[in-house]
Amino acid sequence: MKEEVVRPRAQDREERKPKYIHNLMKKAEQRKWEQEIVYERKLVKERSKEDHLYADKDKFVTSAYKRKLAEQAKWMEEERLRQLREEKEDVS
């Protein structure tokens, strides 16, 4: 009888994987990318207003910023393909 009581506790000690955290993390990552893109667009608009002041100056872009822009472009392309796939698979 004690073995039956001990057995459920042993099963509780086994490593259980979370059910929903993966989806939550994925959505959080997606929101982060969307927020960064919106912020970058806002900065571009602000910079375009001041471009006439610095038209004769050289622009310096760091390699990290270039990498970030490339990642954003890649994410946007993946997002576009995902939306096309969803539209294609849509039943209604």
N, CA, C and O atoms as a Tinker XYZ file with bonds, in Angstrom:
   368  protein
     1  N      0.818000   -1.181000    0.000000    73     2
     2  CA     0.000000    0.000000    0.000000    64     1     3
     3  C      0.875000    1.263000    0.000000    63     2     4     5
     4  O      0.544000    2.254000   -0.650000    81     3
     5  N      1.977000    1.216000    0.724000    73     3     6
     6  CA     2.852000    2.389000    0.761000    64     5     7
     7  C      3.501000    2.630000   -0.593000    63     6     8     9
     8  O      3.791000    3.776000   -0.935000    81     7
     9  N      3.734000    1.592000   -1.365000    73     7    10
    10  CA     4.319000    1.760000   -2.693000    64     9    11
    11  C      3.387000    2.565000   -3.598000    63    10    12    13
    12  O      3.843000    3.364000   -4.415000    81    11
    13  N      2.102000    2.353000   -3.449000    73    11    14
    14  CA     1.122000    3.091000   -4.249000    64    13    15
    15  C      1.130000    4.571000   -3.883000    63    14    16    17
    16  O      0.931000    5.423000   -4.749000    81    15
    17  N      1.356000    4.882000   -2.618000    73    15    18
    18  CA     1.412000    6.268000   -2.172000    64    17    19
    19  C      2.713000    6.915000   -2.627000    63    18    20    21
    20  O      2.723000    8.087000   -3.002000    81    19
    21  N      3.803000    6.169000   -2.598000    73    19    22
    22  CA     5.113000    6.698000   -2.971000    64    21    23
    23  C      5.220000    6.883000   -4.478000    63    22    24    25
    24  O      5.885000    7.815000   -4.930000    81    23
    25  N      4.604000    6.045000   -5.248000    73    23    26
    26  CA     4.712000    6.083000   -6.707000    64    25    27
    27  C      4.250000    7.431000   -7.307000    63    26    28    29
    28  O      4.967000    7.977000   -8.145000    81    27
    29  N      3.095000    7.988000   -6.919000    73    27    30
    30  CA     2.723000    9.289000   -7.501000    64    29    31
    31  C      3.725000   10.391000   -7.181000    63    30    32    33
    32  O      3.964000   11.267000   -8.013000    81    31
    33  N      4.306000   10.361000   -6.006000    73    31    34
    34  CA     5.298000   11.377000   -5.660000    64    33    35
    35  C      6.543000   11.239000   -6.535000    63    34    36    37
    36  O      7.145000   12.239000   -6.925000    81    35
    37  N      6.918000   10.026000   -6.835000    73    35    38
    38  CA     8.074000    9.796000   -7.703000    64    37    39
    39  C      7.791000   10.305000   -9.103000    63    38    40    41
    40  O      8.678000   10.839000   -9.769000    81    39
    41  N      6.566000   10.142000   -9.544000    73    39    42
    42  CA     6.200000   10.632000  -10.875000    64    41    43
    43  C      6.204000   12.159000  -10.903000    63    42    44    45
    44  O      6.521000   12.763000  -11.927000    81    43
    45  N      5.853000   12.774000   -9.786000    73    43    46
    46  CA     5.883000   14.234000   -9.721000    64    45    47
    47  C      7.300000   14.767000   -9.814000    63    46    48    49
    48  O      7.514000   15.871000  -10.313000    81    47
    49  N      8.262000   14.003000   -9.345000    73    47    50
    50  CA     9.652000   14.434000   -9.378000    64    49    51
    51  C     10.255000   14.366000  -10.777000    63    50    52    53
    52  O     11.268000   15.008000  -11.053000    81    51
    53  N      9.637000   13.595000  -11.649000    73    51    54
    54  CA    10.138000   13.524000  -13.022000    64    53    55
    55  C     10.002000   14.894000  -13.664000    63    54    56    57
    56  O      9.111000   15.677000  -13.334000    81    55
    57  N     10.889000   15.150000  -14.565000    73    55    58
    58  CA    10.879000   16.456000  -15.203000    64    57    59
    59  C      9.687000   16.575000  -16.142000    63    58    60    61
    60  O      9.510000   15.784000  -17.069000    81    59
    61  N      8.886000   17.580000  -15.872000    73    59    62
    62  CA     7.724000   17.832000  -16.722000    64    61    63
    63  C      7.997000   19.079000  -17.539000    63    62    64    65
    64  O      8.553000   20.059000  -17.044000    81    63
    65  N      7.605000   19.025000  -18.773000    73    63    66
    66  CA     7.825000   20.160000  -19.657000    64    65    67
    67  C      6.593000   21.069000  -19.630000    63    66    68    69
    68  O      5.464000   20.581000  -19.582000    81    67
    69  N      6.806000   22.383000  -19.661000    73    67    70
    70  CA     5.661000   23.295000  -19.656000    64    69    71
    71  C      4.885000   23.193000  -20.970000    63    70    72    73
    72  O      5.457000   22.978000  -22.038000    81    71
    73  N      3.591000   23.353000  -20.858000    73    71    74
    74  CA     2.731000   23.190000  -22.034000    64    73    75
    75  C      2.684000   24.444000  -22.899000    63    74    76    77
    76  O      2.757000   24.359000  -24.125000    81    75
    77  N      2.564000   25.594000  -22.272000    73    75    78
    78  CA     2.242000   26.805000  -23.020000    64    77    79
    79  C      3.363000   27.819000  -23.097000    63    78    80    81
    80  O      3.266000   28.772000  -23.870000    81    79
    81  N      4.410000   27.652000  -22.336000    73    79    82
    82  CA     5.452000   28.682000  -22.264000    64    81    83
    83  C      6.136000   28.885000  -23.612000    63    82    84    85
    84  O      6.552000   29.998000  -23.934000    81    83
    85  N      6.253000   27.827000  -24.396000    73    83    86
    86  CA     6.897000   27.956000  -25.708000    64    85    87
    87  C      6.119000   28.934000  -26.588000    63    86    88    89
    88  O      6.712000   29.792000  -27.243000    81    87
    89  N      4.807000   28.804000  -26.601000    73    87    90
    90  CA     3.986000   29.715000  -27.407000    64    89    91
    91  C      4.063000   31.141000  -26.880000    63    90    92    93
    92  O      4.095000   32.091000  -27.662000    81    91
    93  N      4.093000   31.299000  -25.568000    73    91    94
    94  CA     4.199000   32.631000  -24.982000    64    93    95
    95  C      5.524000   33.288000  -25.340000    63    94    96    97
    96  O      5.566000   34.477000  -25.658000    81    95
    97  N      6.594000   32.527000  -25.289000    73    95    98
    98  CA     7.910000   33.061000  -25.630000    64    97    99
    99  C      7.957000   33.463000  -27.105000    63    98   100   101
   100  O      8.538000   34.490000  -27.457000    81    99
   101  N      7.352000   32.658000  -27.949000    73    99   102
   102  CA     7.328000   32.944000  -29.382000    64   101   103
   103  C      6.561000   34.240000  -29.670000    63   102   104   105
   104  O      7.004000   35.064000  -30.471000    81   103
   105  N      5.426000   34.410000  -29.022000    73   103   106
   106  CA     4.628000   35.630000  -29.200000    64   105   107
   107  C      5.361000   36.853000  -28.650000    63   106   108   109
   108  O      5.298000   37.932000  -29.238000    81   107
   109  N      6.047000   36.689000  -27.537000    73   107   110
   110  CA     6.803000   37.806000  -26.964000    64   109   111
   111  C      7.911000   38.236000  -27.915000    63   110   112   113
   112  O      8.159000   39.429000  -28.090000    81   111
   113  N      8.577000   37.262000  -28.529000    73   111   114
   114  CA     9.637000   37.566000  -29.499000    64   113   115
   115  C      9.056000   38.305000  -30.713000    63   114   116   117
   116  O      9.650000   39.253000  -31.227000    81   115
   117  N      7.891000   37.848000  -31.150000    73   115   118
   118  CA     7.235000   38.489000  -32.297000    64   117   119
   119  C      6.863000   39.928000  -31.958000    63   118   120   121
   120  O      7.083000   40.823000  -32.773000    81   119
   121  N      6.304000   40.170000  -30.770000    73   119   122
   122  CA     5.954000   41.539000  -30.368000    64   121   123
   123  C      7.192000   42.412000  -30.256000    63   122   124   125
   124  O      7.156000   43.591000  -30.609000    81   123
   125  N      8.292000   41.839000  -29.766000    73   123   126
   126  CA     9.538000   42.601000  -29.638000    64   125   127
   127  C     10.018000   43.070000  -31.012000    63   126   128   129
   128  O     10.401000   44.228000  -31.181000    81   127
   129  N      9.996000   42.157000  -31.997000    73   127   130
   130  CA    10.417000   42.531000  -33.358000    64   129   131
   131  C      9.506000   43.606000  -33.928000    63   130   132   133
   132  O      9.981000   44.558000  -34.548000    81   131
   133  N      8.199000   43.461000  -33.724000    73   131   134
   134  CA     7.264000   44.453000  -34.241000    64   133   135
   135  C      7.500000   45.822000  -33.610000    63   134   136   137
   136  O      7.466000   46.840000  -34.300000    81   135
   137  N      7.740000   45.848000  -32.300000    73   135   138
   138  CA     7.996000   47.112000  -31.622000    64   137   139
   139  C      9.287000   47.761000  -32.115000    63   138   140   141
   140  O      9.343000   48.979000  -32.289000    81   139
   141  N     10.319000   46.958000  -32.339000    73   139   142
   142  CA    11.575000   47.501000  -32.842000    64   141   143
   143  C     11.400000   48.093000  -34.235000    63   142   144   145
   144  O     11.970000   49.143000  -34.533000    81   143
   145  N     10.635000   47.449000  -35.076000    73   143   146
   146  CA    10.409000   47.942000  -36.429000    64   145   147
   147  C      9.643000   49.257000  -36.393000    63   146   148   149
   148  O      9.966000   50.188000  -37.132000    81   147
   149  N      8.635000   49.336000  -35.541000    73   147   150
   150  CA     7.874000   50.581000  -35.410000    64   149   151
   151  C      8.781000   51.706000  -34.917000    63   150   152   153
   152  O      8.712000   52.833000  -35.409000    81   151
   153  N      9.633000   51.389000  -33.940000    73   151   154
   154  CA    10.557000   52.391000  -33.404000    64   153   155
   155  C     11.533000   52.866000  -34.473000    63   154   156   157
   156  O     11.808000   54.061000  -34.577000    81   155
   157  N     12.057000   51.935000  -35.268000    73   155   158
   158  CA    12.993000   52.304000  -36.336000    64   157   159
   159  C     12.315000   53.191000  -37.377000    63   158   160   161
   160  O     12.920000   54.152000  -37.853000    81   159
   161  N     11.088000   52.890000  -37.729000    73   159   162
   162  CA    10.360000   53.717000  -38.698000    64   161   163
   163  C     10.143000   55.122000  -38.161000    63   162   164   165
   164  O     10.234000   56.103000  -38.899000    81   163
   165  N      9.855000   55.207000  -36.861000    73   163   166
   166  CA     9.680000   56.508000  -36.226000    64   165   167
   167  C     10.980000   57.310000  -36.287000    63   166   168   169
   168  O     10.960000   58.506000  -36.578000    81   167
   169  N     12.108000   56.653000  -36.014000    73   167   170
   170  CA    13.399000   57.334000  -36.090000    64   169   171
   171  C     13.713000   57.800000  -37.506000    63   170   172   173
   172  O     14.257000   58.887000  -37.699000    81   171
   173  N     13.373000   56.983000  -38.490000    73   171   174
   174  CA    13.624000   57.347000  -39.879000    64   173   175
   175  C     12.823000   58.594000  -40.243000    63   174   176   177
   176  O     13.339000   59.477000  -40.929000    81   175
   177  N     11.582000   58.680000  -39.800000    73   175   178
   178  CA    10.765000   59.865000  -40.068000    64   177   179
   179  C     11.383000   61.105000  -39.437000    63   178   180   181
   180  O     11.445000   62.167000  -40.057000    81   179
   181  N     11.841000   60.957000  -38.193000    73   179   182
   182  CA    12.458000   62.101000  -37.513000    64   181   183
   183  C     13.744000   62.521000  -38.213000    63   182   184   185
   184  O     14.020000   63.712000  -38.353000    81   183
   185  N     14.538000   61.534000  -38.655000    73   183   186
   186  CA    15.787000   61.844000  -39.350000    64   185   187
   187  C     15.524000   62.510000  -40.692000    63   186   188   189
   188  O     16.280000   63.387000  -41.111000    81   187
   189  N     14.463000   62.101000  -41.364000    73   187   190
   190  CA    14.181000   62.677000  -42.682000    64   189   191
   191  C     13.842000   64.165000  -42.578000    63   190   192   193
   192  O     14.082000   64.926000  -43.516000    81   191
   193  N     13.286000   64.576000  -41.445000    73   191   194
   194  CA    12.990000   65.994000  -41.237000    64   193   195
   195  C     14.270000   66.820000  -41.119000    63   194   196   197
   196  O     14.298000   67.992000  -41.495000    81   195
   197  N     15.331000   66.198000  -40.592000    73   195   198
   198  CA    16.590000   66.915000  -40.369000    64   197   199
   199  C     17.627000   66.633000  -41.438000    63   198   200   201
   200  O     18.740000   67.150000  -41.347000    81   199
   201  N     17.312000   65.844000  -42.437000    73   199   202
   202  CA    18.289000   65.490000  -43.461000    64   201   203
   203  C     18.827000   66.706000  -44.206000    63   202   204   205
   204  O     20.000000   66.722000  -44.581000    81   203
   205  N     18.029000   67.687000  -44.422000    73   203   206
   206  CA    18.510000   68.862000  -45.159000    64   205   207
   207  C     19.625000   69.589000  -44.396000    63   206   208   209
   208  O     20.459000   70.256000  -45.008000    81   207
   209  N     19.642000   69.463000  -43.073000    73   207   210
   210  CA    20.695000   70.116000  -42.280000    64   209   211
   211  C     22.047000   69.418000  -42.425000    63   210   212   213
   212  O     23.096000   70.059000  -42.367000    81   211
   213  N     22.007000   68.094000  -42.614000    73   211   214
   214  CA    23.241000   67.308000  -42.647000    64   213   215
   215  C     23.474000   66.652000  -44.003000    63   214   216   217
   216  O     24.103000   65.596000  -44.080000    81   215
   217  N     22.981000   67.255000  -45.056000    73   215   218
   218  CA    23.088000   66.657000  -46.386000    64   217   219
   219  C     24.546000   66.527000  -46.841000    63   218   220   221
   220  O     24.881000   65.572000  -47.543000    81   219
   221  N     25.405000   67.451000  -46.463000    73   219   222
   222  CA    26.797000   67.410000  -46.918000    64   221   223
   223  C     27.705000   66.574000  -46.005000    63   222   224   225
   224  O     28.889000   66.417000  -46.303000    81   223
   225  N     27.182000   66.046000  -44.921000    73   223   226
   226  CA    27.977000   65.252000  -43.976000    64   225   227
   227  C     27.937000   63.763000  -44.339000    63   226   228   229
   228  O     26.974000   63.276000  -44.931000    81   227
   229  N     29.015000   63.053000  -43.965000    73   227   230
   230  CA    29.053000   61.602000  -44.175000    64   229   231
   231  C     28.215000   60.914000  -43.099000    63   230   232   233
   232  O     28.121000   61.380000  -41.964000    81   231
   233  N     27.615000   59.801000  -43.487000    73   231   234
   234  CA    26.825000   59.011000  -42.530000    64   233   235
   235  C     27.625000   57.788000  -42.142000    63   234   236   237
   236  O     28.192000   57.103000  -42.994000    81   235
   237  N     27.666000   57.519000  -40.848000    73   235   238
   238  CA    28.411000   56.385000  -40.325000    64   237   239
   239  C     27.426000   55.369000  -39.754000    63   238   240   241
   240  O     26.587000   55.704000  -38.918000    81   239
   241  N     27.540000   54.122000  -40.215000    73   239   242
   242  CA    26.675000   53.048000  -39.738000    64   241   243
   243  C     27.566000   51.929000  -39.219000    63   242   244   245
   244  O     28.458000   51.461000  -39.926000    81   243
   245  N     27.325000   51.504000  -37.990000    73   243   246
   246  CA    28.154000   50.457000  -37.388000    64   245   247
   247  C     27.783000   49.090000  -37.943000    63   246   248   249
   248  O     26.698000   48.906000  -38.495000    81   247
   249  N     28.681000   48.148000  -37.792000    73   247   250
   250  CA    28.418000   46.795000  -38.273000    64   249   251
   251  C     27.299000   46.140000  -37.469000    63   250   252   253
   252  O     26.535000   45.343000  -38.013000    81   251
   253  N     27.191000   46.466000  -36.177000    73   251   254
   254  CA    26.120000   45.908000  -35.355000    64   253   255
   255  C     24.755000   46.387000  -35.851000    63   254   256   257
   256  O     23.792000   45.620000  -35.887000    81   255
   257  N     24.684000   47.673000  -36.233000    73   255   258
   258  CA    23.428000   48.213000  -36.745000    64   257   259
   259  C     23.087000   47.583000  -38.094000    63   258   260   261
   260  O     21.920000   47.301000  -38.367000    81   259
   261  N     24.081000   47.363000  -38.927000    73   259   262
   262  CA    23.847000   46.697000  -40.210000    64   261   263
   263  C     23.323000   45.284000  -39.983000    63   262   264   265
   264  O     22.411000   44.828000  -40.673000    81   263
   265  N     23.912000   44.598000  -39.005000    73   263   266
   266  CA    23.477000   43.243000  -38.673000    64   265   267
   267  C     22.028000   43.248000  -38.181000    63   266   268   269
   268  O     21.232000   42.380000  -38.539000    81   267
   269  N     21.708000   44.239000  -37.360000    73   267   270
   270  CA    20.350000   44.364000  -36.836000    64   269   271
   271  C     19.359000   44.611000  -37.974000    63   270   272   273
   272  O     18.276000   44.025000  -37.991000    81   271
   273  N     19.718000   45.466000  -38.913000    73   271   274
   274  CA    18.849000   45.727000  -40.062000    64   273   275
   275  C     18.658000   44.476000  -40.909000    63   274   276   277
   276  O     17.564000   44.226000  -41.414000    81   275
   277  N     19.715000   43.694000  -41.066000    73   275   278
   278  CA    19.617000   42.451000  -41.833000    64   277   279
   279  C     18.696000   41.461000  -41.126000    63   278   280   281
   280  O     17.901000   40.783000  -41.777000    81   279
   281  N     18.793000   41.371000  -39.812000    73   279   282
   282  CA    17.919000   40.477000  -39.054000    64   281   283
   283  C     16.470000   40.926000  -39.162000    63   282   284   285
   284  O     15.568000   40.097000  -39.287000    81   283
   285  N     16.243000   42.233000  -39.114000    73   283   286
   286  CA    14.880000   42.747000  -39.251000    64   285   287
   287  C     14.324000   42.425000  -40.631000    63   286   288   289
   288  O     13.163000   42.035000  -40.754000    81   287
   289  N     15.129000   42.583000  -41.657000    73   287   290
   290  CA    14.677000   42.271000  -43.012000    64   289   291
   291  C     14.347000   40.787000  -43.136000    63   290   292   293
   292  O     13.347000   40.411000  -43.749000    81   291
   293  N     15.184000   39.965000  -42.558000    73   291   294
   294  CA    14.946000   38.518000  -42.582000    64   293   295
   295  C     13.649000   38.183000  -41.853000    63   294   296   297
   296  O     12.857000   37.375000  -42.339000    81   295
   297  N     13.424000   38.799000  -40.686000    73   295   298
   298  CA    12.216000   38.540000  -39.926000    64   297   299
   299  C     10.981000   38.991000  -40.699000    63   298   300   301
   300  O      9.964000   38.296000  -40.719000    81   299
   301  N     11.075000   40.161000  -41.337000    73   299   302
   302  CA     9.947000   40.669000  -42.120000    64   301   303
   303  C      9.606000   39.723000  -43.268000    63   302   304   305
   304  O      8.431000   39.484000  -43.549000    81   303
   305  N     10.626000   39.186000  -43.928000    73   303   306
   306  CA    10.404000   38.246000  -45.024000    64   305   307
   307  C      9.742000   36.967000  -44.511000    63   306   308   309
   308  O      8.808000   36.460000  -45.134000    81   307
   309  N     10.221000   36.441000  -43.378000    73   307   310
   310  CA     9.611000   35.248000  -42.797000    64   309   311
   311  C      8.163000   35.510000  -42.414000    63   310   312   313
   312  O      7.300000   34.656000  -42.616000    81   311
   313  N      7.897000   36.674000  -41.867000    73   311   314
   314  CA     6.544000   37.051000  -41.472000    64   313   315
   315  C      5.637000   37.150000  -42.698000    63   314   316   317
   316  O      4.489000   36.707000  -42.664000    81   315
   317  N      6.153000   37.729000  -43.773000    73   315   318
   318  CA     5.368000   37.844000  -45.008000    64   317   319
   319  C      5.049000   36.459000  -45.561000    63   318   320   321
   320  O      3.920000   36.204000  -45.980000    81   319
   321  N      6.033000   35.564000  -45.563000    73   319   322
   322  CA     5.809000   34.206000  -46.052000    64   321   323
   323  C      4.816000   33.449000  -45.173000    63   322   324   325
   324  O      3.997000   32.680000  -45.674000    81   323
   325  N      4.890000   33.669000  -43.869000    73   323   326
   326  CA     3.956000   33.018000  -42.957000    64   325   327
   327  C      2.531000   33.483000  -43.216000    63   326   328   329
   328  O      1.601000   32.677000  -43.194000    81   327
   329  N      2.353000   34.788000  -43.462000    73   327   330
   330  CA     1.022000   35.313000  -43.752000    64   329   331
   331  C      0.488000   34.770000  -45.070000    63   330   332   333
   332  O     -0.693000   34.441000  -45.177000    81   331
   333  N      1.357000   34.678000  -46.072000    73   331   334
   334  CA     0.925000   34.104000  -47.353000    64   333   335
   335  C      0.499000   32.648000  -47.175000    63   334   336   337
   336  O     -0.502000   32.211000  -47.742000    81   335
   337  N      1.260000   31.911000  -46.390000    73   335   338
   338  CA     0.943000   30.507000  -46.134000    64   337   339
   339  C     -0.391000   30.386000  -45.409000    63   338   340   341
   340  O     -1.190000   29.507000  -45.729000    81   339
   341  N     -0.643000   31.267000  -44.426000    73   339   342
   342  CA    -1.901000   31.241000  -43.695000    64   341   343
   343  C     -3.081000   31.576000  -44.611000    63   342   344   345
   344  O     -4.142000   30.960000  -44.509000    81   343
   345  N     -2.896000   32.547000  -45.499000    73   343   346
   346  CA    -3.956000   32.906000  -46.442000    64   345   347
   347  C     -4.247000   31.747000  -47.393000    63   346   348   349
   348  O     -5.400000   31.500000  -47.745000    81   347
   349  N     -3.220000   31.055000  -47.796000    73   347   350
   350  CA    -3.382000   29.931000  -48.707000    64   349   351
   351  C     -4.110000   28.773000  -48.025000    63   350   352   353
   352  O     -4.945000   28.111000  -48.641000    81   351
   353  N     -3.790000   28.530000  -46.751000    73   351   354
   354  CA    -4.392000   27.428000  -46.025000    64   353   355
   355  C     -5.725000   27.778000  -45.392000    63   354   356   357
   356  O     -6.373000   26.915000  -44.800000    81   355
   357  N     -6.144000   29.024000  -45.507000    73   355   358
   358  CA    -7.401000   29.469000  -44.899000    64   357   359
   359  C     -8.572000   28.734000  -45.541000    63   358   360   361
   360  O     -8.682000   28.680000  -46.766000    81   359
   361  N     -9.427000   28.182000  -44.728000    73   359   362
   362  CA   -10.542000   27.371000  -45.222000    64   361   363
   363  C    -11.701000   28.242000  -45.669000    63   362   364   365
   364  O    -12.396000   27.887000  -46.622000    81   363
   365  N    -11.930000   29.358000  -45.018000    73   363   366
   366  CA   -13.111000   30.159000  -45.316000    64   365   367
   367  C    -13.019000   30.912000  -46.565000    63   366   368
   368  O    -13.955000   31.626000  -46.926000    81   367
